[in-house]
Amino acid sequence: MAVSSWIGEIEKVLMEDNNFYHMVETQLVPDDDFLANLLVTSL
């Protein structure tokens, strides 16, 4: 019982991590373009 609930907790954390990384990735794509443009215009 304890082991199965422990596995459930790990799966829950992993799912949250996946959602977090996906959220970060989708937010970073436009930011990278913005930073690249900023770099080019400042040169």
mmJSON file of the N, C-alpha and C atoms, coordinates in Angstrom:
{"data_MODEL":{"atom_site":{
"group_PDB":["ATOM","ATOM","ATOM","ATOM","ATOM","ATOM","ATOM","ATOM","ATOM","ATOM","ATOM","ATOM","ATOM","ATOM","ATOM","ATOM","ATOM","ATOM","ATOM","ATOM","ATOM","ATOM","ATOM","ATOM","ATOM","ATOM","ATOM","ATOM","ATOM","ATOM","ATOM","ATOM","ATOM","ATOM","ATOM","ATOM","ATOM","ATOM","ATOM","ATOM","ATOM","ATOM","ATOM","ATOM","ATOM","ATOM","ATOM","ATOM","ATOM","ATOM","ATOM","ATOM","ATOM","ATOM","ATOM","ATOM","ATOM","ATOM","ATOM","ATOM","ATOM","ATOM","ATOM","ATOM","ATOM","ATOM","ATOM","ATOM","ATOM","ATOM","ATOM","ATOM","ATOM","ATOM","ATOM","ATOM","ATOM","ATOM","ATOM","ATOM","ATOM","ATOM","ATOM","ATOM","ATOM","ATOM","ATOM","ATOM","ATOM","ATOM","ATOM","ATOM","ATOM","ATOM","ATOM","ATOM","ATOM","ATOM","ATOM","ATOM","ATOM","ATOM","ATOM","ATOM","ATOM","ATOM","ATOM","ATOM","ATOM","ATOM","ATOM","ATOM","ATOM","ATOM","ATOM","ATOM","ATOM","ATOM","ATOM","ATOM","ATOM","ATOM","ATOM","ATOM","ATOM","ATOM","ATOM","ATOM","ATOM"],
"id":[1,2,3,4,5,6,7,8,9,10,11,12,13,14,15,16,17,18,19,20,21,22,23,24,25,26,27,28,29,30,31,32,33,34,35,36,37,38,39,40,41,42,43,44,45,46,47,48,49,50,51,52,53,54,55,56,57,58,59,60,61,62,63,64,65,66,67,68,69,70,71,72,73,74,75,76,77,78,79,80,81,82,83,84,85,86,87,88,89,90,91,92,93,94,95,96,97,98,99,100,101,102,103,104,105,106,107,108,109,110,111,112,113,114,115,116,117,118,119,120,121,122,123,124,125,126,127,128,129],
"type_symbol":["N","C","C","N","C","C","N","C","C","N","C","C","N","C","C","N","C","C","N","C","C","N","C","C","N","C","C","N","C","C","N","C","C","N","C","C","N","C","C","N","C","C","N","C","C","N","C","C","N","C","C","N","C","C","N","C","C","N","C","C","N","C","C","N","C","C","N","C","C","N","C","C","N","C","C","N","C","C","N","C","C","N","C","C","N","C","C","N","C","C","N","C","C","N","C","C","N","C","C","N","C","C","N","C","C","N","C","C","N","C","C","N","C","C","N","C","C","N","C","C","N","C","C","N","C","C","N","C","C"],
"label_atom_id":["N","CA","C","N","CA","C","N","CA","C","N","CA","C","N","CA","C","N","CA","C","N","CA","C","N","CA","C","N","CA","C","N","CA","C","N","CA","C","N","CA","C","N","CA","C","N","CA","C","N","CA","C","N","CA","C","N","CA","C","N","CA","C","N","CA","C","N","CA","C","N","CA","C","N","CA","C","N","CA","C","N","CA","C","N","CA","C","N","CA","C","N","CA","C","N","CA","C","N","CA","C","N","CA","C","N","CA","C","N","CA","C","N","CA","C","N","CA","C","N","CA","C","N","CA","C","N","CA","C","N","CA","C","N","CA","C","N","CA","C","N","CA","C","N","CA","C","N","CA","C"],
"label_alt_id":[null,null,null,null,null,null,null,null,null,null,null,null,null,null,null,null,null,null,null,null,null,null,null,null,null,null,null,null,null,null,null,null,null,null,null,null,null,null,null,null,null,null,null,null,null,null,null,null,null,null,null,null,null,null,null,null,null,null,null,null,null,null,null,null,null,null,null,null,null,null,null,null,null,null,null,null,null,null,null,null,null,null,null,null,null,null,null,null,null,null,null,null,null,null,null,null,null,null,null,null,null,null,null,null,null,null,null,null,null,null,null,null,null,null,null,null,null,null,null,null,null,null,null,null,null,null,null,null,null],
"label_comp_id":["MET","MET","MET","ALA","ALA","ALA","VAL","VAL","VAL","SER","SER","SER","SER","SER","SER","TRP","TRP","TRP","ILE","ILE","ILE","GLY","GLY","GLY","GLU","GLU","GLU","ILE","ILE","ILE","GLU","GLU","GLU","LYS","LYS","LYS","VAL","VAL","VAL","LEU","LEU","LEU","MET","MET","MET","GLU","GLU","GLU","ASP","ASP","ASP","ASN","ASN","ASN","ASN","ASN","ASN","PHE","PHE","PHE","TYR","TYR","TYR","HIS","HIS","HIS","MET","MET","MET","VAL","VAL","VAL","GLU","GLU","GLU","THR","THR","THR","GLN","GLN","GLN","LEU","LEU","LEU","VAL","VAL","VAL","PRO","PRO","PRO","ASP","ASP","ASP","ASP","ASP","ASP","ASP","ASP","ASP","PHE","PHE","PHE","LEU","LEU","LEU","ALA","ALA","ALA","ASN","ASN","ASN","LEU","LEU","LEU","LEU","LEU","LEU","VAL","VAL","VAL","THR","THR","THR","SER","SER","SER","LEU","LEU","LEU"],
"label_asym_id":["A","A","A","A","A","A","A","A","A","A","A","A","A","A","A","A","A","A","A","A","A","A","A","A","A","A","A","A","A","A","A","A","A","A","A","A","A","A","A","A","A","A","A","A","A","A","A","A","A","A","A","A","A","A","A","A","A","A","A","A","A","A","A","A","A","A","A","A","A","A","A","A","A","A","A","A","A","A","A","A","A","A","A","A","A","A","A","A","A","A","A","A","A","A","A","A","A","A","A","A","A","A","A","A","A","A","A","A","A","A","A","A","A","A","A","A","A","A","A","A","A","A","A","A","A","A","A","A","A"],
"label_entity_id":["1","1","1","1","1","1","1","1","1","1","1","1","1","1","1","1","1","1","1","1","1","1","1","1","1","1","1","1","1","1","1","1","1","1","1","1","1","1","1","1","1","1","1","1","1","1","1","1","1","1","1","1","1","1","1","1","1","1","1","1","1","1","1","1","1","1","1","1","1","1","1","1","1","1","1","1","1","1","1","1","1","1","1","1","1","1","1","1","1","1","1","1","1","1","1","1","1","1","1","1","1","1","1","1","1","1","1","1","1","1","1","1","1","1","1","1","1","1","1","1","1","1","1","1","1","1","1","1","1"],
"label_seq_id":[1,1,1,2,2,2,3,3,3,4,4,4,5,5,5,6,6,6,7,7,7,8,8,8,9,9,9,10,10,10,11,11,11,12,12,12,13,13,13,14,14,14,15,15,15,16,16,16,17,17,17,18,18,18,19,19,19,20,20,20,21,21,21,22,22,22,23,23,23,24,24,24,25,25,25,26,26,26,27,27,27,28,28,28,29,29,29,30,30,30,31,31,31,32,32,32,33,33,33,34,34,34,35,35,35,36,36,36,37,37,37,38,38,38,39,39,39,40,40,40,41,41,41,42,42,42,43,43,43],
"pdbx_PDB_ins_code":[null,null,null,null,null,null,null,null,null,null,null,null,null,null,null,null,null,null,null,null,null,null,null,null,null,null,null,null,null,null,null,null,null,null,null,null,null,null,null,null,null,null,null,null,null,null,null,null,null,null,null,null,null,null,null,null,null,null,null,null,null,null,null,null,null,null,null,null,null,null,null,null,null,null,null,null,null,null,null,null,null,null,null,null,null,null,null,null,null,null,null,null,null,null,null,null,null,null,null,null,null,null,null,null,null,null,null,null,null,null,null,null,null,null,null,null,null,null,null,null,null,null,null,null,null,null,null,null,null],
"Cartn_x":[0.846,0.0,0.885,1.86,2.726,3.512,3.965,4.762,3.926,2.699,1.857,1.49,1.259,0.937,2.176,3.355,4.623,4.855,4.567,4.685,3.705,2.509,1.509,1.995,2.655,3.187,4.257,5.131,6.2,5.608,4.61,3.973,3.333,2.721,2.066,3.104,4.236,5.308,5.875,6.069,6.599,5.645,4.347,3.358,3.419,3.547,3.626,4.889,6.004,7.259,7.104,6.471,6.267,5.452,4.389,3.564,4.381,5.222,6.05,7.042,7.734,8.716,8.055,6.879,6.165,5.774,5.331,4.93,6.132,7.281,8.496,8.933,8.902,9.321,8.455,7.142,6.251,6.435,6.865,7.082,8.442,9.417,10.773,10.946,10.124,10.299,10.193,9.138,9.066,10.161,10.515,11.54,12.892,13.205,14.469,14.526,13.437,13.386,13.561,12.914,12.996,14.436,15.096,16.485,17.407,17.159,17.981,17.83,16.61,16.361,17.024,16.946,17.549,19.06,19.655,21.098,21.491,20.731,21.025,20.885,19.822,19.594,20.594,21.121,22.067,23.486,23.743,25.11,25.438],
"Cartn_y":[-1.203,0.0,1.257,1.276,2.453,2.657,1.538,1.627,2.15,1.657,2.088,3.566,4.049,5.467,6.319,5.764,6.45,6.583,5.504,5.528,6.55,6.595,7.564,8.994,9.247,10.586,10.945,9.993,10.234,10.516,9.715,9.934,11.312,11.732,13.043,14.15,14.008,15.008,15.05,13.863,13.811,14.469,14.242,14.864,16.375,16.854,18.293,18.863,18.117,18.549,18.672,17.678,17.705,18.926,19.215,20.384,21.657,21.692,22.865,23.102,22.024,22.175,22.566,21.992,22.332,23.805,24.273,25.662,26.574,26.2,27.003,27.021,25.855,25.771,26.651,26.611,27.393,28.884,29.255,30.666,31.142,30.211,30.61,30.814,30.198,30.312,31.765,32.498,33.901,34.734,34.405,35.161,35.039,33.848,33.66,34.56,34.628,35.499,36.952,37.316,38.683,39.024,38.107,38.341,38.399,37.544,37.545,38.876,39.369,40.655,41.783,41.699,42.713,42.742,41.553,41.428,42.025,41.703,42.184,43.701,44.249,45.689,46.459,45.846,46.557,46.518,45.654,45.551,46.703],
"Cartn_z":[0.0,0.0,0.0,0.872,0.965,-0.326,-0.91,-2.133,-3.294,-3.428,-4.551,-4.422,-3.208,-3.038,-3.304,-2.975,-3.227,-4.731,-5.465,-6.926,-7.509,-6.948,-7.401,-7.219,-6.091,-5.829,-6.851,-7.142,-8.122,-9.499,-9.894,-11.198,-11.257,-10.149,-10.108,-10.291,-9.605,-9.71,-11.124,-11.71,-13.072,-14.055,-13.875,-14.755,-14.615,-13.375,-13.146,-13.772,-13.667,-14.28,-15.792,-16.411,-17.859,-18.252,-17.495,-17.787,-17.62,-16.592,-16.33,-17.466,-17.871,-18.941,-20.25,-20.517,-21.745,-21.712,-20.541,-20.381,-20.625,-20.056,-20.223,-21.681,-22.329,-23.73,-24.617,-24.412,-25.263,-25.004,-23.788,-23.485,-23.986,-24.04,-24.418,-25.914,-26.726,-28.177,-28.641,-28.286,-28.699,-28.032,-26.785,-26.072,-26.761,-27.273,-27.987,-29.221,-29.963,-31.14,-30.719,-29.63,-29.128,-28.751,-28.036,-27.632,-28.84,-29.828,-31.038,-31.771,-31.887,-32.542,-31.766,-30.445,-29.588,-29.808,-29.894,-30.104,-31.451,-32.495,-33.845,-33.917,-33.336,-33.423,-32.576,-31.511,-30.651,-31.211,-32.208,-32.749,-33.666],
"occupancy":[1.0,1.0,1.0,1.0,1.0,1.0,1.0,1.0,1.0,1.0,1.0,1.0,1.0,1.0,1.0,1.0,1.0,1.0,1.0,1.0,1.0,1.0,1.0,1.0,1.0,1.0,1.0,1.0,1.0,1.0,1.0,1.0,1.0,1.0,1.0,1.0,1.0,1.0,1.0,1.0,1.0,1.0,1.0,1.0,1.0,1.0,1.0,1.0,1.0,1.0,1.0,1.0,1.0,1.0,1.0,1.0,1.0,1.0,1.0,1.0,1.0,1.0,1.0,1.0,1.0,1.0,1.0,1.0,1.0,1.0,1.0,1.0,1.0,1.0,1.0,1.0,1.0,1.0,1.0,1.0,1.0,1.0,1.0,1.0,1.0,1.0,1.0,1.0,1.0,1.0,1.0,1.0,1.0,1.0,1.0,1.0,1.0,1.0,1.0,1.0,1.0,1.0,1.0,1.0,1.0,1.0,1.0,1.0,1.0,1.0,1.0,1.0,1.0,1.0,1.0,1.0,1.0,1.0,1.0,1.0,1.0,1.0,1.0,1.0,1.0,1.0,1.0,1.0,1.0],
"B_iso_or_equiv":[0.0,0.0,0.0,0.0,0.0,0.0,0.0,0.0,0.0,0.0,0.0,0.0,0.0,0.0,0.0,0.0,0.0,0.0,0.0,0.0,0.0,0.0,0.0,0.0,0.0,0.0,0.0,0.0,0.0,0.0,0.0,0.0,0.0,0.0,0.0,0.0,0.0,0.0,0.0,0.0,0.0,0.0,0.0,0.0,0.0,0.0,0.0,0.0,0.0,0.0,0.0,0.0,0.0,0.0,0.0,0.0,0.0,0.0,0.0,0.0,0.0,0.0,0.0,0.0,0.0,0.0,0.0,0.0,0.0,0.0,0.0,0.0,0.0,0.0,0.0,0.0,0.0,0.0,0.0,0.0,0.0,0.0,0.0,0.0,0.0,0.0,0.0,0.0,0.0,0.0,0.0,0.0,0.0,0.0,0.0,0.0,0.0,0.0,0.0,0.0,0.0,0.0,0.0,0.0,0.0,0.0,0.0,0.0,0.0,0.0,0.0,0.0,0.0,0.0,0.0,0.0,0.0,0.0,0.0,0.0,0.0,0.0,0.0,0.0,0.0,0.0,0.0,0.0,0.0],
"pdbx_formal_charge":[null,null,null,null,null,null,null,null,null,null,null,null,null,null,null,null,null,null,null,null,null,null,null,null,null,null,null,null,null,null,null,null,null,null,null,null,null,null,null,null,null,null,null,null,null,null,null,null,null,null,null,null,null,null,null,null,null,null,null,null,null,null,null,null,null,null,null,null,null,null,null,null,null,null,null,null,null,null,null,null,null,null,null,null,null,null,null,null,null,null,null,null,null,null,null,null,null,null,null,null,null,null,null,null,null,null,null,null,null,null,null,null,null,null,null,null,null,null,null,null,null,null,null,null,null,null,null,null,null],
"auth_seq_id":[1,1,1,2,2,2,3,3,3,4,4,4,5,5,5,6,6,6,7,7,7,8,8,8,9,9,9,10,10,10,11,11,11,12,12,12,13,13,13,14,14,14,15,15,15,16,16,16,17,17,17,18,18,18,19,19,19,20,20,20,21,21,21,22,22,22,23,23,23,24,24,24,25,25,25,26,26,26,27,27,27,28,28,28,29,29,29,30,30,30,31,31,31,32,32,32,33,33,33,34,34,34,35,35,35,36,36,36,37,37,37,38,38,38,39,39,39,40,40,40,41,41,41,42,42,42,43,43,43],
"auth_comp_id":["MET","MET","MET","ALA","ALA","ALA","VAL","VAL","VAL","SER","SER","SER","SER","SER","SER","TRP","TRP","TRP","ILE","ILE","ILE","GLY","GLY","GLY","GLU","GLU","GLU","ILE","ILE","ILE","GLU","GLU","GLU","LYS","LYS","LYS","VAL","VAL","VAL","LEU","LEU","LEU","MET","MET","MET","GLU","GLU","GLU","ASP","ASP","ASP","ASN","ASN","ASN","ASN","ASN","ASN","PHE","PHE","PHE","TYR","TYR","TYR","HIS","HIS","HIS","MET","MET","MET","VAL","VAL","VAL","GLU","GLU","GLU","THR","THR","THR","GLN","GLN","GLN","LEU","LEU","LEU","VAL","VAL","VAL","PRO","PRO","PRO","ASP","ASP","ASP","ASP","ASP","ASP","ASP","ASP","ASP","PHE","PHE","PHE","LEU","LEU","LEU","ALA","ALA","ALA","ASN","ASN","ASN","LEU","LEU","LEU","LEU","LEU","LEU","VAL","VAL","VAL","THR","THR","THR","SER","SER","SER","LEU","LEU","LEU"],
"auth_asym_id":["A","A","A","A","A","A","A","A","A","A","A","A","A","A","A","A","A","A","A","A","A","A","A","A","A","A","A","A","A","A","A","A","A","A","A","A","A","A","A","A","A","A","A","A","A","A","A","A","A","A","A","A","A","A","A","A","A","A","A","A","A","A","A","A","A","A","A","A","A","A","A","A","A","A","A","A","A","A","A","A","A","A","A","A","A","A","A","A","A","A","A","A","A","A","A","A","A","A","A","A","A","A","A","A","A","A","A","A","A","A","A","A","A","A","A","A","A","A","A","A","A","A","A","A","A","A","A","A","A"],
"auth_atom_id":["N","CA","C","N","CA","C","N","CA","C","N","CA","C","N","CA","C","N","CA","C","N","CA","C","N","CA","C","N","CA","C","N","CA","C","N","CA","C","N","CA","C","N","CA","C","N","CA","C","N","CA","C","N","CA","C","N","CA","C","N","CA","C","N","CA","C","N","CA","C","N","CA","C","N","CA","C","N","CA","C","N","CA","C","N","CA","C","N","CA","C","N","CA","C","N","CA","C","N","CA","C","N","CA","C","N","CA","C","N","CA","C","N","CA","C","N","CA","C","N","CA","C","N","CA","C","N","CA","C","N","CA","C","N","CA","C","N","CA","C","N","CA","C","N","CA","C","N","CA","C"],
"pdbx_PDB_model_num":[1,1,1,1,1,1,1,1,1,1,1,1,1,1,1,1,1,1,1,1,1,1,1,1,1,1,1,1,1,1,1,1,1,1,1,1,1,1,1,1,1,1,1,1,1,1,1,1,1,1,1,1,1,1,1,1,1,1,1,1,1,1,1,1,1,1,1,1,1,1,1,1,1,1,1,1,1,1,1,1,1,1,1,1,1,1,1,1,1,1,1,1,1,1,1,1,1,1,1,1,1,1,1,1,1,1,1,1,1,1,1,1,1,1,1,1,1,1,1,1,1,1,1,1,1,1,1,1,1]
}}}
